[in-house]
């Protein structure tokens, strides 16, 4: 069967079948192109160029441009978000470290926590729960993120309590809820 096909194509001995078929097709296309008038040949070349340009655009350039335009803003957003998270993590770590070193005992830390909340005018959004053994749970809902960080920083310093656990939840842009556990350092009284 293969020998009949080779004979029909007109291949020489030892030539691969695909190569021979390609040569035969090339010869046929070239003879048809040569049979066209000069004007038709230019039109075929023009259409071939347009087809090649379209193929390059669709396969190569358009996806690359789209990837660049979509990726740059997304990358910038992710980098900004990562820097905010790292800043919050650094603040929490600094608060925990500083609380054990500079914390001072107070007679009524829960009252001090409540007064700090009152000072910020968050009475309607905050709860303070005395869990016993010098442990206090504070929940504050829907406050500006900047005020939350300020409150965390100053509360530890002013009350002498150590921040044990902190959960910040983003509610909307610039607004967070805080769930925190505070503890009186060991050996500081009460």
FENTA-V514952 format. One record per backbone hydrogen bond with DSSP energy under -1.0 kcal/mol. CO is the residue of the C=O (numbers start at 0). NH is the residue of the N-H. Records with the same first field share a line. If there is no record, write none. Layout:
CO: NH, NH
This chain:
0: 4
1: 5
2: 6
3: 7
4: 8
5: 9, 10
11: 14
15: 19
16: 20
17: 21
18: 22
19: 23
20: 24
21: 25
22: 26
23: 27
24: 28
25: 29
26: 30
27: 31
28: 32
29: 33
30: 34
32: 35
36: 40
37: 41
38: 42
39: 43
40: 44
41: 45
42: 46
43: 47
44: 48
45: 49
46: 50
47: 51
48: 52
49: 53
50: 54
51: 55
52: 56
53: 57
54: 58
55: 59, 60
56: 61
59: 63
60: 64
61: 65
62: 66
63: 67
64: 68
65: 69
66: 70
67: 71
69: 73
70: 74
71: 75
72: 76
73: 77
74: 78
75: 79
76: 80
77: 81
78: 82
79: 83
80: 84
81: 85
82: 86
83: 87
84: 88
85: 89
86: 90
87: 91
88: 92
89: 93
90: 94
91: 95
92: 96
93: 97
94: 98
95: 99
97: 101
98: 102
107: 111
108: 112
109: 113
110: 114
111: 115
112: 116
113: 117
114: 118
115: 119
116: 121
117: 120
121: 124
124: 140
126: 138
128: 136
131: 134
133: 183
134: 130
135: 181
136: 128
137: 179
138: 126
139: 177
142: 175
143: 147
144: 148
145: 149
146: 150
147: 151
148: 152
149: 153
150: 154
151: 155
152: 156
153: 157
154: 158
155: 159
161: 182
164: 180
166: 178
168: 176
171: 174
173: 144
174: 170, 171
175: 142
176: 168
177: 139
178: 166
179: 137
180: 163, 164
181: 135
182: 161
184: 187
